[in-house]
């Protein structure tokens, strides 16, 4: 049984090339599940791109990235003395640490006096960072080689970035997230002596959605009569076919992050989906015979049971069906580039 991410390599990489052209100085973000492709593959792709720096999400991800990529590795998780002081890779010369407080800086430098540091500013994201008023002192104490800013989604960040740049005008390198190509060009024009390096993940690795597809194997097919039961919960079935397909919770099937639901339409969809779930009529992300059959019950760990109604042509055992999944929460058994 397998759930496989199939990738048209040339098409996929054409999206990378377009993104690199739109964002000079790009710092590819490689974190978590590697956007469905796996972090190791993305590190190798970044090496081929010829970029100088990549960014990882956490210190746990740093050793593998250092092994697979020959350039600098920026850790976006801030160094915290109670959590990270015992990690063996702290002195690595290609590792760039993110610092947000003088206490953490003191801890890091007591372990590795030559540790490379980027100071993070506290943006309107209100996640990690030093307030703009404290930035100058921390940058000076750290002899920071860069300032990093993690901004909210969307555009309109130039004024916020300006406040930080004006606070520490001597810092020449800036790592920024969620800026548009136009905003990046404006920053470079406004501050010609500065280097703005956009950190980009989703818009790089998922730039060409038609270049990849998740497919699952059909493991079993059988006709069922109305009232037959199936699954752990022994729910009654309508007449038709029951399909057993690869792909379950361990792969990320039906494991979704909370939706924002910020518009009336999105809230209505969320309510409708809740009603369907309560009635055990949740549509699956699998496509079979041109439609999305419903789950017979919640997905199992490595496979799912689907209900195919009367009139729909069932697939054969060994066939593959496509699966609509959010790649940032997808863990395929294999990634096949062709």
C-alpha positions as protocol buffer text, in pm:
chain_id: "A"
residue {
  index: 1
  type: UNK
  ca { x: 0 y: 0 z: 0 }
}
residue {
  index: 2
  type: UNK
  ca { x: 132 y: 345 z: -78 }
}
residue {
  index: 3
  type: UNK
  ca { x: 37 y: 708 z: -104 }
}
residue {
  index: 4
  type: UNK
  ca { x: 279 y: 876 z: -343 }
}
residue {
  index: 5
  type: UNK
  ca { x: 351 y: 1236 z: -438 }
}
residue {
  index: 6
  type: UNK
  ca { x: 413 y: 1239 z: -814 }
}
residue {
  index: 7
  type: UNK
  ca { x: 613 y: 1536 z: -943 }
}
residue {
  index: 8
  type: UNK
  ca { x: 676 y: 1655 z: -1297 }
}
residue {
  index: 9
  type: UNK
  ca { x: 1031 y: 1765 z: -1217 }
}
residue {
  index: 10
  type: UNK
  ca { x: 1086 y: 2005 z: -1508 }
}
residue {
  index: 11
  type: UNK
  ca { x: 750 y: 2176 z: -1454 }
}
residue {
  index: 12
  type: UNK
  ca { x: 808 y: 2194 z: -1077 }
}
residue {
  index: 13
  type: UNK
  ca { x: 1154 y: 2345 z: -1120 }
}
residue {
  index: 14
  type: UNK
  ca { x: 1025 y: 2597 z: -1374 }
}
residue {
  index: 15
  type: UNK
  ca { x: 820 y: 2741 z: -1087 }
}
residue {
  index: 16
  type: UNK
  ca { x: 1137 y: 2768 z: -876 }
}
residue {
  index: 17
  type: UNK
  ca { x: 1312 y: 2955 z: -1157 }
}
residue {
  index: 18
  type: UNK
  ca { x: 1026 y: 3203 z: -1186 }
}
residue {
  index: 19
  type: UNK
  ca { x: 1026 y: 3267 z: -811 }
}
residue {
  index: 20
  type: UNK
  ca { x: 1404 y: 3313 z: -801 }
}
residue {
  index: 21
  type: UNK
  ca { x: 1374 y: 3569 z: -1080 }
}
residue {
  index: 22
  type: UNK
  ca { x: 1102 y: 3761 z: -896 }
}
residue {
  index: 23
  type: UNK
  ca { x: 1286 y: 3758 z: -561 }
}
residue {
  index: 24
  type: UNK
  ca { x: 1659 y: 3837 z: -595 }
}
residue {
  index: 25
  type: UNK
  ca { x: 1861 y: 3719 z: -295 }
}
residue {
  index: 26
  type: UNK
  ca { x: 1600 y: 3460 z: -197 }
}
residue {
  index: 27
  type: UNK
  ca { x: 1649 y: 3248 z: 115 }
}
residue {
  index: 28
  type: UNK
  ca { x: 1455 y: 2923 z: 61 }
}
residue {
  index: 29
  type: UNK
  ca { x: 1264 y: 2811 z: 370 }
}
residue {
  index: 30
  type: UNK
  ca { x: 1290 y: 2437 z: 434 }
}
residue {
  index: 31
  type: UNK
  ca { x: 1099 y: 2334 z: 744 }
}
residue {
  index: 32
  type: UNK
  ca { x: 854 y: 2082 z: 884 }
}
residue {
  index: 33
  type: UNK
  ca { x: 763 y: 1812 z: 636 }
}
residue {
  index: 34
  type: UNK
  ca { x: 946 y: 1991 z: 358 }
}
residue {
  index: 35
  type: UNK
  ca { x: 618 y: 2116 z: 211 }
}
residue {
  index: 36
  type: UNK
  ca { x: 529 y: 1753 z: 134 }
}
residue {
  index: 37
  type: UNK
  ca { x: 845 y: 1688 z: -67 }
}
residue {
  index: 38
  type: UNK
  ca { x: 1070 y: 1613 z: 229 }
}
residue {
  index: 39
  type: UNK
  ca { x: 1339 y: 1842 z: 371 }
}
residue {
  index: 40
  type: UNK
  ca { x: 1625 y: 1637 z: 227 }
}
residue {
  index: 41
  type: UNK
  ca { x: 1502 y: 1675 z: -130 }
}
residue {
  index: 42
  type: UNK
  ca { x: 1448 y: 2049 z: -86 }
}
residue {
  index: 43
  type: UNK
  ca { x: 1799 y: 2095 z: 56 }
}
residue {
  index: 44
  type: UNK
  ca { x: 1941 y: 1928 z: -252 }
}
residue {
  index: 45
  type: UNK
  ca { x: 1724 y: 2145 z: -476 }
}
residue {
  index: 46
  type: UNK
  ca { x: 1846 y: 2457 z: -294 }
}
residue {
  index: 47
  type: UNK
  ca { x: 2205 y: 2345 z: -343 }
}
residue {
  index: 48
  type: UNK
  ca { x: 2141 y: 2314 z: -717 }
}
residue {
  index: 49
  type: UNK
  ca { x: 1984 y: 2662 z: -724 }
}
residue {
  index: 50
  type: UNK
  ca { x: 2312 y: 2808 z: -603 }
}
residue {
  index: 51
  type: UNK
  ca { x: 2162 y: 3009 z: -316 }
}
residue {
  index: 52
  type: UNK
  ca { x: 2392 y: 3116 z: -33 }
}
residue {
  index: 53
  type: UNK
  ca { x: 2156 y: 3058 z: 260 }
}
residue {
  index: 54
  type: UNK
  ca { x: 1854 y: 2848 z: 352 }
}
residue {
  index: 55
  type: UNK
  ca { x: 1628 y: 2886 z: 655 }
}
residue {
  index: 56
  type: UNK
  ca { x: 1500 y: 2606 z: 876 }
}
residue {
  index: 57
  type: UNK
  ca { x: 1224 y: 2630 z: 1131 }
}
residue {
  index: 58
  type: UNK
  ca { x: 1386 y: 2475 z: 1438 }
}
residue {
  index: 59
  type: UNK
  ca { x: 1716 y: 2360 z: 1583 }
}
residue {
  index: 60
  type: UNK
  ca { x: 1597 y: 2000 z: 1545 }
}
residue {
  index: 61
  type: UNK
  ca { x: 1600 y: 2051 z: 1168 }
}
residue {
  index: 62
  type: UNK
  ca { x: 1945 y: 2212 z: 1157 }
}
residue {
  index: 63
  type: UNK
  ca { x: 2180 y: 1907 z: 1163 }
}
residue {
  index: 64
  type: UNK
  ca { x: 2018 y: 1742 z: 859 }
}
residue {
  index: 65
  type: UNK
  ca { x: 2015 y: 2074 z: 672 }
}
residue {
  index: 66
  type: UNK
  ca { x: 2383 y: 2135 z: 748 }
}
residue {
  index: 67
  type: UNK
  ca { x: 2464 y: 1788 z: 616 }
}
residue {
  index: 68
  type: UNK
  ca { x: 2259 y: 1822 z: 296 }
}
residue {
  index: 69
  type: UNK
  ca { x: 2328 y: 2186 z: 208 }
}
residue {
  index: 70
  type: UNK
  ca { x: 2672 y: 2343 z: 174 }
}
residue {
  index: 71
  type: UNK
  ca { x: 2584 y: 2706 z: 250 }
}
residue {
  index: 72
  type: UNK
  ca { x: 2465 y: 2892 z: 558 }
}
residue {
  index: 73
  type: UNK
  ca { x: 2165 y: 2771 z: 756 }
}
residue {
  index: 74
  type: UNK
  ca { x: 1952 y: 3030 z: 937 }
}
residue {
  index: 75
  type: UNK
  ca { x: 1750 y: 2889 z: 1228 }
}
residue {
  index: 76
  type: UNK
  ca { x: 1426 y: 3087 z: 1251 }
}
residue {
  index: 77
  type: UNK
  ca { x: 1339 y: 2952 z: 1596 }
}
residue {
  index: 78
  type: UNK
  ca { x: 1500 y: 3190 z: 1846 }
}
residue {
  index: 79
  type: UNK
  ca { x: 1775 y: 3053 z: 2066 }
}
residue {
  index: 80
  type: UNK
  ca { x: 1646 y: 2991 z: 2419 }
}
residue {
  index: 81
  type: UNK
  ca { x: 1899 y: 2911 z: 2690 }
}
residue {
  index: 82
  type: UNK
  ca { x: 1679 y: 2670 z: 2892 }
}
residue {
  index: 83
  type: UNK
  ca { x: 1595 y: 2471 z: 2577 }
}
residue {
  index: 84
  type: UNK
  ca { x: 1893 y: 2482 z: 2342 }
}
residue {
  index: 85
  type: UNK
  ca { x: 2208 y: 2529 z: 2551 }
}
residue {
  index: 86
  type: UNK
  ca { x: 2307 y: 2161 z: 2534 }
}
residue {
  index: 87
  type: UNK
  ca { x: 2268 y: 2116 z: 2157 }
}
residue {
  index: 88
  type: UNK
  ca { x: 2589 y: 1989 z: 1993 }
}
residue {
  index: 89
  type: UNK
  ca { x: 2570 y: 2194 z: 1672 }
}
residue {
  index: 90
  type: UNK
  ca { x: 2564 y: 2539 z: 1829 }
}
residue {
  index: 91
  type: UNK
  ca { x: 2928 y: 2618 z: 1736 }
}
residue {
  index: 92
  type: UNK
  ca { x: 2886 y: 2520 z: 1368 }
}
residue {
  index: 93
  type: UNK
  ca { x: 3029 y: 2800 z: 1156 }
}
residue {
  index: 94
  type: UNK
  ca { x: 2757 y: 2776 z: 892 }
}
residue {
  index: 95
  type: UNK
  ca { x: 2479 y: 2807 z: 1148 }
}
residue {
  index: 96
  type: UNK
  ca { x: 2317 y: 3148 z: 1195 }
}
residue {
  index: 97
  type: UNK
  ca { x: 2128 y: 3184 z: 1522 }
}
residue {
  index: 98
  type: UNK
  ca { x: 1823 y: 3402 z: 1584 }
}
residue {
  index: 99
  type: UNK
  ca { x: 1844 y: 3610 z: 1903 }
}
residue {
  index: 100
  type: UNK
  ca { x: 1567 y: 3815 z: 2066 }
}
residue {
  index: 101
  type: UNK
  ca { x: 1704 y: 3893 z: 2415 }
}
residue {
  index: 102
  type: UNK
  ca { x: 2030 y: 3985 z: 2586 }
}
residue {
  index: 103
  type: UNK
  ca { x: 1997 y: 3693 z: 2830 }
}
residue {
  index: 104
  type: UNK
  ca { x: 1983 y: 3440 z: 2546 }
}
residue {
  index: 105
  type: UNK
  ca { x: 2268 y: 3617 z: 2369 }
}
residue {
  index: 106
  type: UNK
  ca { x: 2481 y: 3587 z: 2684 }
}
residue {
  index: 107
  type: UNK
  ca { x: 2407 y: 3216 z: 2709 }
}
residue {
  index: 108
  type: UNK
  ca { x: 2489 y: 3150 z: 2346 }
}
residue {
  index: 109
  type: UNK
  ca { x: 2813 y: 3346 z: 2352 }
}
residue {
  index: 110
  type: UNK
  ca { x: 2923 y: 3173 z: 2675 }
}
residue {
  index: 111
  type: UNK
  ca { x: 2899 y: 2845 z: 2485 }
}
residue {
  index: 112
  type: UNK
  ca { x: 3036 y: 2970 z: 2153 }
}
residue {
  index: 113
  type: UNK
  ca { x: 3191 y: 3319 z: 2162 }
}
residue {
  index: 114
  type: UNK
  ca { x: 3208 y: 3330 z: 1782 }
}
residue {
  index: 115
  type: UNK
  ca { x: 2847 y: 3221 z: 1724 }
}
residue {
  index: 116
  type: UNK
  ca { x: 2692 y: 3398 z: 1427 }
}
residue {
  index: 117
  type: UNK
  ca { x: 2380 y: 3593 z: 1512 }
}
residue {
  index: 118
  type: UNK
  ca { x: 2080 y: 3756 z: 1347 }
}
residue {
  index: 119
  type: UNK
  ca { x: 1860 y: 3966 z: 1575 }
}
residue {
  index: 120
  type: UNK
  ca { x: 1485 y: 3936 z: 1524 }
}
residue {
  index: 121
  type: UNK
  ca { x: 1261 y: 4239 z: 1552 }
}
residue {
  index: 122
  type: UNK
  ca { x: 917 y: 4211 z: 1709 }
}
residue {
  index: 123
  type: UNK
  ca { x: 680 y: 4290 z: 1422 }
}
residue {
  index: 124
  type: UNK
  ca { x: 302 y: 4317 z: 1420 }
}
residue {
  index: 125
  type: UNK
  ca { x: 300 y: 3934 z: 1403 }
}
residue {
  index: 126
  type: UNK
  ca { x: 365 y: 3963 z: 1779 }
}
residue {
  index: 127
  type: UNK
  ca { x: 537 y: 3625 z: 1786 }
}
residue {
  index: 128
  type: UNK
  ca { x: 914 y: 3639 z: 1847 }
}
residue {
  index: 129
  type: UNK
  ca { x: 1144 y: 3937 z: 1855 }
}
residue {
  index: 130
  type: UNK
  ca { x: 1292 y: 4239 z: 2029 }
}
residue {
  index: 131
  type: UNK
  ca { x: 1084 y: 4560 z: 2027 }
}
residue {
  index: 132
  type: UNK
  ca { x: 1209 y: 4827 z: 1791 }
}
residue {
  index: 133
  type: UNK
  ca { x: 1324 y: 5044 z: 2084 }
}
residue {
  index: 134
  type: UNK
  ca { x: 1549 y: 4763 z: 2212 }
}
residue {
  index: 135
  type: UNK
  ca { x: 1682 y: 4659 z: 1873 }
}
residue {
  index: 136
  type: UNK
  ca { x: 1985 y: 4886 z: 1851 }
}
residue {
  index: 137
  type: UNK
  ca { x: 2132 y: 4782 z: 2185 }
}
residue {
  index: 138
  type: UNK
  ca { x: 2086 y: 4413 z: 2112 }
}
residue {
  index: 139
  type: UNK
  ca { x: 2232 y: 4444 z: 1762 }
}
residue {
  index: 140
  type: UNK
  ca { x: 2539 y: 4621 z: 1901 }
}
residue {
  index: 141
  type: UNK
  ca { x: 2587 y: 4370 z: 2183 }
}
residue {
  index: 142
  type: UNK
  ca { x: 2559 y: 4079 z: 1943 }
}
residue {
  index: 143
  type: UNK
  ca { x: 2766 y: 4233 z: 1663 }
}
residue {
  index: 144
  type: UNK
  ca { x: 2475 y: 4096 z: 1461 }
}
residue {
  index: 145
  type: UNK
  ca { x: 2536 y: 4020 z: 1095 }
}
residue {
  index: 146
  type: UNK
  ca { x: 2167 y: 4069 z: 1013 }
}
residue {
  index: 147
  type: UNK
  ca { x: 1823 y: 4163 z: 1138 }
}
residue {
  index: 148
  type: UNK
  ca { x: 1532 y: 3930 z: 1061 }
}
residue {
  index: 149
  type: UNK
  ca { x: 1166 y: 4033 z: 1040 }
}
residue {
  index: 150
  type: UNK
  ca { x: 875 y: 3791 z: 1021 }
}
residue {
  index: 151
  type: UNK
  ca { x: 574 y: 3983 z: 889 }
}
residue {
  index: 152
  type: UNK
  ca { x: 205 y: 3894 z: 855 }
}
residue {
  index: 153
  type: UNK
  ca { x: 60 y: 3754 z: 536 }
}
residue {
  index: 154
  type: UNK
  ca { x: -25 y: 3995 z: 258 }
}
residue {
  index: 155
  type: UNK
  ca { x: 137 y: 4324 z: 160 }
}
residue {
  index: 156
  type: UNK
  ca { x: 156 y: 4676 z: 296 }
}
residue {
  index: 157
  type: UNK
  ca { x: 459 y: 4623 z: 520 }
}
residue {
  index: 158
  type: UNK
  ca { x: 690 y: 4900 z: 397 }
}
residue {
  index: 159
  type: UNK
  ca { x: 616 y: 5142 z: 679 }
}
residue {
  index: 160
  type: UNK
  ca { x: 668 y: 4874 z: 942 }
}
residue {
  index: 161
  type: UNK
  ca { x: 998 y: 4769 z: 787 }
}
residue {
  index: 162
  type: UNK
  ca { x: 1106 y: 5134 z: 766 }
}
residue {
  index: 163
  type: UNK
  ca { x: 1074 y: 5177 z: 1143 }
}
residue {
  index: 164
  type: UNK
  ca { x: 1316 y: 4891 z: 1202 }
}
residue {
  index: 165
  type: UNK
  ca { x: 1565 y: 4998 z: 936 }
}
residue {
  index: 166
  type: UNK
  ca { x: 1568 y: 5353 z: 1072 }
}
residue {
  index: 167
  type: UNK
  ca { x: 1634 y: 5218 z: 1421 }
}
residue {
  index: 168
  type: UNK
  ca { x: 1951 y: 5032 z: 1314 }
}
residue {
  index: 169
  type: UNK
  ca { x: 2067 y: 5195 z: 989 }
}
residue {
  index: 170
  type: UNK
  ca { x: 2415 y: 5044 z: 1019 }
}
residue {
  index: 171
  type: UNK
  ca { x: 2282 y: 4690 z: 971 }
}
residue {
  index: 172
  type: UNK
  ca { x: 2315 y: 4609 z: 605 }
}
residue {
  index: 173
  type: UNK
  ca { x: 2159 y: 4261 z: 576 }
}
residue {
  index: 174
  type: UNK
  ca { x: 1788 y: 4209 z: 640 }
}
residue {
  index: 175
  type: UNK
  ca { x: 1596 y: 3882 z: 622 }
}
residue {
  index: 176
  type: UNK
  ca { x: 1229 y: 3958 z: 551 }
}
residue {
  index: 177
  type: UNK
  ca { x: 922 y: 3744 z: 498 }
}
residue {
  index: 178
  type: UNK
  ca { x: 592 y: 3806 z: 318 }
}
residue {
  index: 179
  type: UNK
  ca { x: 699 y: 4098 z: 103 }
}
residue {
  index: 180
  type: UNK
  ca { x: 589 y: 4129 z: -258 }
}
residue {
  index: 181
  type: UNK
  ca { x: 835 y: 4169 z: -548 }
}
residue {
  index: 182
  type: UNK
  ca { x: 727 y: 4533 z: -576 }
}
residue {
  index: 183
  type: UNK
  ca { x: 787 y: 4593 z: -204 }
}
residue {
  index: 184
  type: UNK
  ca { x: 1126 y: 4425 z: -230 }
}
residue {
  index: 185
  type: UNK
  ca { x: 1220 y: 4650 z: -524 }
}
residue {
  index: 186
  type: UNK
  ca { x: 1104 y: 4957 z: -331 }
}
residue {
  index: 187
  type: UNK
  ca { x: 1317 y: 4862 z: -30 }
}
residue {
  index: 188
  type: UNK
  ca { x: 1625 y: 4806 z: -245 }
}
residue {
  index: 189
  type: UNK
  ca { x: 1570 y: 5142 z: -415 }
}
residue {
  index: 190
  type: UNK
  ca { x: 1503 y: 5328 z: -91 }
}
residue {
  index: 191
  type: UNK
  ca { x: 1804 y: 5177 z: 88 }
}
residue {
  index: 192
  type: UNK
  ca { x: 2067 y: 5118 z: -181 }
}
residue {
  index: 193
  type: UNK
  ca { x: 2337 y: 5028 z: 70 }
}
residue {
  index: 194
  type: UNK
  ca { x: 2126 y: 4752 z: 224 }
}
residue {
  index: 195
  type: UNK
  ca { x: 2070 y: 4390 z: 129 }
}
residue {
  index: 196
  type: UNK
  ca { x: 1714 y: 4262 z: 166 }
}
residue {
  index: 197
  type: UNK
  ca { x: 1692 y: 3883 z: 155 }
}
residue {
  index: 198
  type: UNK
  ca { x: 1335 y: 3748 z: 120 }
}
residue {
  index: 199
  type: UNK
  ca { x: 1267 y: 3424 z: 308 }
}
residue {
  index: 200
  type: UNK
  ca { x: 1024 y: 3222 z: 100 }
}
residue {
  index: 201
  type: UNK
  ca { x: 879 y: 2874 z: 138 }
}
residue {
  index: 202
  type: UNK
  ca { x: 528 y: 2821 z: 4 }
}
residue {
  index: 203
  type: UNK
  ca { x: 563 y: 3056 z: -294 }
}
residue {
  index: 204
  type: UNK
  ca { x: 883 y: 2879 z: -395 }
}
residue {
  index: 205
  type: UNK
  ca { x: 820 y: 2509 z: -345 }
}
residue {
  index: 206
  type: UNK
  ca { x: 448 y: 2520 z: -431 }
}
residue {
  index: 207
  type: UNK
  ca { x: 476 y: 2776 z: -711 }
}
residue {
  index: 208
  type: UNK
  ca { x: 340 y: 2538 z: -978 }
}
residue {
  index: 209
  type: UNK
  ca { x: 41 y: 2349 z: -830 }
}
residue {
  index: 210
  type: UNK
  ca { x: -21 y: 2161 z: -1156 }
}
residue {
  index: 211
  type: UNK
  ca { x: 329 y: 2010 z: -1143 }
}
residue {
  index: 212
  type: UNK
  ca { x: 255 y: 1765 z: -863 }
}
residue {
  index: 213
  type: UNK
  ca { x: -24 y: 1529 z: -761 }
}
residue {
  index: 214
  type: UNK
  ca { x: -87 y: 1292 z: -474 }
}
residue {
  index: 215
  type: UNK
  ca { x: -211 y: 946 z: -573 }
}
residue {
  index: 216
  type: UNK
  ca { x: -325 y: 650 z: -367 }
}
residue {
  index: 217
  type: UNK
  ca { x: -353 y: 282 z: -452 }
}
residue {
  index: 218
  type: UNK
  ca { x: -686 y: 103 z: -451 }
}
residue {
  index: 219
  type: UNK
  ca { x: -638 y: -191 z: -215 }
}
residue {
  index: 220
  type: UNK
  ca { x: -979 y: -356 z: -226 }
}
residue {
  index: 221
  type: UNK
  ca { x: -1321 y: -315 z: -389 }
}
residue {
  index: 222
  type: UNK
  ca { x: -1641 y: -498 z: -302 }
}
residue {
  index: 223
  type: UNK
  ca { x: -2010 y: -459 z: -371 }
}
residue {
  index: 224
  type: UNK
  ca { x: -2232 y: -392 z: -70 }
}
residue {
  index: 225
  type: UNK
  ca { x: -2607 y: -397 z: -21 }
}
residue {
  index: 226
  type: UNK
  ca { x: -2801 y: -129 z: 164 }
}
residue {
  index: 227
  type: UNK
  ca { x: -2770 y: -190 z: 536 }
}
residue {
  index: 228
  type: UNK
  ca { x: -2438 y: -378 z: 519 }
}
residue {
  index: 229
  type: UNK
  ca { x: -2192 y: -258 z: 778 }
}
residue {
  index: 230
  type: UNK
  ca { x: -1823 y: -175 z: 771 }
}
residue {
  index: 231
  type: UNK
  ca { x: -1538 y: -33 z: 975 }
}
residue {
  index: 232
  type: UNK
  ca { x: -1451 y: -10 z: 1340 }
}
residue {
  index: 233
  type: UNK
  ca { x: -1779 y: 165 z: 1416 }
}
residue {
  index: 234
  type: UNK
  ca { x: -1996 y: -72 z: 1209 }
}
residue {
  index: 235
  type: UNK
  ca { x: -2194 y: 202 z: 1040 }
}
residue {
  index: 236
  type: UNK
  ca { x: -2467 y: 102 z: 796 }
}
residue {
  index: 237
  type: UNK
  ca { x: -2385 y: 157 z: 430 }
}
residue {
  index: 238
  type: UNK
  ca { x: -2593 y: 252 z: 126 }
}
residue {
  index: 239
  type: UNK
  ca { x: -2597 y: 18 z: -170 }
}
residue {
  index: 240
  type: UNK
  ca { x: -2296 y: 45 z: -398 }
}
residue {
  index: 241
  type: UNK
  ca { x: -1932 y: -39 z: -339 }
}
residue {
  index: 242
  type: UNK
  ca { x: -1693 y: 0 z: -54 }
}
residue {
  index: 243
  type: UNK
  ca { x: -1336 y: 90 z: -148 }
}
residue {
  index: 244
  type: UNK
  ca { x: -1024 y: 49 z: 60 }
}
residue {
  index: 245
  type: UNK
  ca { x: -756 y: 295 z: -51 }
}
residue {
  index: 246
  type: UNK
  ca { x: -407 y: 382 z: 67 }
}
residue {
  index: 247
  type: UNK
  ca { x: -376 y: 695 z: 276 }
}
residue {
  index: 248
  type: UNK
  ca { x: -474 y: 758 z: 634 }
}
residue {
  index: 249
  type: UNK
  ca { x: -405 y: 983 z: 927 }
}
residue {
  index: 250
  type: UNK
  ca { x: -31 y: 902 z: 928 }
}
residue {
  index: 251
  type: UNK
  ca { x: -15 y: 1052 z: 578 }
}
residue {
  index: 252
  type: UNK
  ca { x: -216 y: 1358 z: 676 }
}
residue {
  index: 253
  type: UNK
  ca { x: -543 y: 1249 z: 509 }
}
residue {
  index: 254
  type: UNK
  ca { x: -829 y: 1457 z: 653 }
}
residue {
  index: 255
  type: UNK
  ca { x: -589 y: 1617 z: 901 }
}
residue {
  index: 256
  type: UNK
  ca { x: -653 y: 1988 z: 845 }
}
residue {
  index: 257
  type: UNK
  ca { x: -538 y: 2299 z: 1026 }
}
residue {
  index: 258
  type: UNK
  ca { x: -809 y: 2532 z: 1158 }
}
residue {
  index: 259
  type: UNK
  ca { x: -962 y: 2756 z: 892 }
}
residue {
  index: 260
  type: UNK
  ca { x: -969 y: 3132 z: 937 }
}
residue {
  index: 261
  type: UNK
  ca { x: -1337 y: 3160 z: 835 }
}
residue {
  index: 262
  type: UNK
  ca { x: -1318 y: 3538 z: 812 }
}
residue {
  index: 263
  type: UNK
  ca { x: -1594 y: 3596 z: 554 }
}
residue {
  index: 264
  type: UNK
  ca { x: -1966 y: 3512 z: 562 }
}
residue {
  index: 265
  type: UNK
  ca { x: -1911 y: 3260 z: 282 }
}
residue {
  index: 266
  type: UNK
  ca { x: -1624 y: 3083 z: 459 }
}
residue {
  index: 267
  type: UNK
  ca { x: -1823 y: 3071 z: 784 }
}
residue {
  index: 268
  type: UNK
  ca { x: -2123 y: 2924 z: 598 }
}
residue {
  index: 269
  type: UNK
  ca { x: -1898 y: 2658 z: 446 }
}
residue {
  index: 270
  type: UNK
  ca { x: -1759 y: 2573 z: 789 }
}
residue {
  index: 271
  type: UNK
  ca { x: -2114 y: 2536 z: 928 }
}
residue {
  index: 272
  type: UNK
  ca { x: -2221 y: 2317 z: 634 }
}
residue {
  index: 273
  type: UNK
  ca { x: -1916 y: 2096 z: 674 }
}
residue {
  index: 274
  type: UNK
  ca { x: -1990 y: 2061 z: 1044 }
}
residue {
  index: 275
  type: UNK
  ca { x: -2347 y: 1950 z: 968 }
}
residue {
  index: 276
  type: UNK
  ca { x: -2222 y: 1691 z: 718 }
}
residue {
  index: 277
  type: UNK
  ca { x: -1968 y: 1561 z: 968 }
}
residue {
  index: 278
  type: UNK
  ca { x: -2236 y: 1526 z: 1235 }
}
residue {
  index: 279
  type: UNK
  ca { x: -2444 y: 1327 z: 985 }
}
residue {
  index: 280
  type: UNK
  ca { x: -2148 y: 1102 z: 895 }
}
residue {
  index: 281
  type: UNK
  ca { x: -2152 y: 1229 z: 536 }
}
residue {
  index: 282
  type: UNK
  ca { x: -1807 y: 1382 z: 508 }
}
residue {
  index: 283
  type: UNK
  ca { x: -1669 y: 1399 z: 157 }
}
residue {
  index: 284
  type: UNK
  ca { x: -1324 y: 1246 z: 123 }
}
residue {
  index: 285
  type: UNK
  ca { x: -1030 y: 1412 z: -58 }
}
residue {
  index: 286
  type: UNK
  ca { x: -1005 y: 1112 z: -294 }
}
residue {
  index: 287
  type: UNK
  ca { x: -1135 y: 1141 z: -650 }
}
residue {
  index: 288
  type: UNK
  ca { x: -1298 y: 825 z: -786 }
}
residue {
  index: 289
  type: UNK
  ca { x: -1489 y: 810 z: -1114 }
}
residue {
  index: 290
  type: UNK
  ca { x: -1494 y: 1188 z: -1133 }
}
residue {
  index: 291
  type: UNK
  ca { x: -1639 y: 1255 z: -789 }
}
residue {
  index: 292
  type: UNK
  ca { x: -1535 y: 1266 z: -423 }
}
residue {
  index: 293
  type: UNK
  ca { x: -1692 y: 971 z: -241 }
}
residue {
  index: 294
  type: UNK
  ca { x: -1767 y: 1007 z: 127 }
}
residue {
  index: 295
  type: UNK
  ca { x: -1579 y: 832 z: 401 }
}
residue {
  index: 296
  type: UNK
  ca { x: -1744 y: 521 z: 544 }
}
residue {
  index: 297
  type: UNK
  ca { x: -1586 y: 630 z: 873 }
}
residue {
  index: 298
  type: UNK
  ca { x: -1292 y: 846 z: 977 }
}
residue {
  index: 299
  type: UNK
  ca { x: -964 y: 747 z: 807 }
}
residue {
  index: 300
  type: UNK
  ca { x: -757 y: 472 z: 965 }
}
residue {
  index: 301
  type: UNK
  ca { x: -387 y: 522 z: 1027 }
}
residue {
  index: 302
  type: UNK
  ca { x: -269 y: 404 z: 683 }
}
residue {
  index: 303
  type: UNK
  ca { x: -581 y: 349 z: 475 }
}
residue {
  index: 304
  type: UNK
  ca { x: -933 y: 482 z: 429 }
}
residue {
  index: 305
  type: UNK
  ca { x: -1272 y: 323 z: 364 }
}
residue {
  index: 306
  type: UNK
  ca { x: -1481 y: 501 z: 101 }
}
residue {
  index: 307
  type: UNK
  ca { x: -1843 y: 459 z: -4 }
}
residue {
  index: 308
  type: UNK
  ca { x: -1904 y: 459 z: -379 }
}
residue {
  index: 309
  type: UNK
  ca { x: -2276 y: 495 z: -459 }
}
residue {
  index: 310
  type: UNK
  ca { x: -2476 y: 285 z: -704 }
}
residue {
  index: 311
  type: UNK
  ca { x: -2418 y: 400 z: -1060 }
}
residue {
  index: 312
  type: UNK
  ca { x: -2053 y: 504 z: -1011 }
}
residue {
  index: 313
  type: UNK
  ca { x: -1799 y: 283 z: -1186 }
}
residue {
  index: 314
  type: UNK
  ca { x: -1566 y: 127 z: -930 }
}
residue {
  index: 315
  type: UNK
  ca { x: -1192 y: 117 z: -994 }
}
residue {
  index: 316
  type: UNK
  ca { x: -995 y: -208 z: -993 }
}
residue {
  index: 317
  type: UNK
  ca { x: -755 y: -323 z: -725 }
}
residue {
  index: 318
  type: UNK
  ca { x: -414 y: -181 z: -811 }
}
residue {
  index: 319
  type: UNK
  ca { x: -552 y: 131 z: -979 }
}
residue {
  index: 320
  type: UNK
  ca { x: -454 y: 472 z: -844 }
}
residue {
  index: 321
  type: UNK
  ca { x: -683 y: 757 z: -750 }
}
residue {
  index: 322
  type: UNK
  ca { x: -589 y: 1120 z: -693 }
}
residue {
  index: 323
  type: UNK
  ca { x: -601 y: 1275 z: -349 }
}
residue {
  index: 324
  type: UNK
  ca { x: -661 y: 1644 z: -281 }
}
residue {
  index: 325
  type: UNK
  ca { x: -432 y: 1732 z: 8 }
}
residue {
  index: 326
  type: UNK
  ca { x: -264 y: 2034 z: 158 }
}
residue {
  index: 327
  type: UNK
  ca { x: 103 y: 1952 z: 108 }
}
residue {
  index: 328
  type: UNK
  ca { x: 219 y: 2127 z: 425 }
}
residue {
  index: 329
  type: UNK
  ca { x: 36 y: 1855 z: 620 }
}
residue {
  index: 330
  type: UNK
  ca { x: 108 y: 1566 z: 380 }
}
residue {
  index: 331
  type: UNK
  ca { x: 349 y: 1284 z: 459 }
}
residue {
  index: 332
  type: UNK
  ca { x: 365 y: 1060 z: 150 }
}
residue {
  index: 333
  type: UNK
  ca { x: 524 y: 718 z: 151 }
}
residue {
  index: 334
  type: UNK
  ca { x: 737 y: 824 z: -145 }
}
residue {
  index: 335
  type: UNK
  ca { x: 808 y: 1121 z: -371 }
}
residue {
  index: 336
  type: UNK
  ca { x: 857 y: 1031 z: -737 }
}
residue {
  index: 337
  type: UNK
  ca { x: 1020 y: 1287 z: -966 }
}
residue {
  index: 338
  type: UNK
  ca { x: 993 y: 1220 z: -1338 }
}
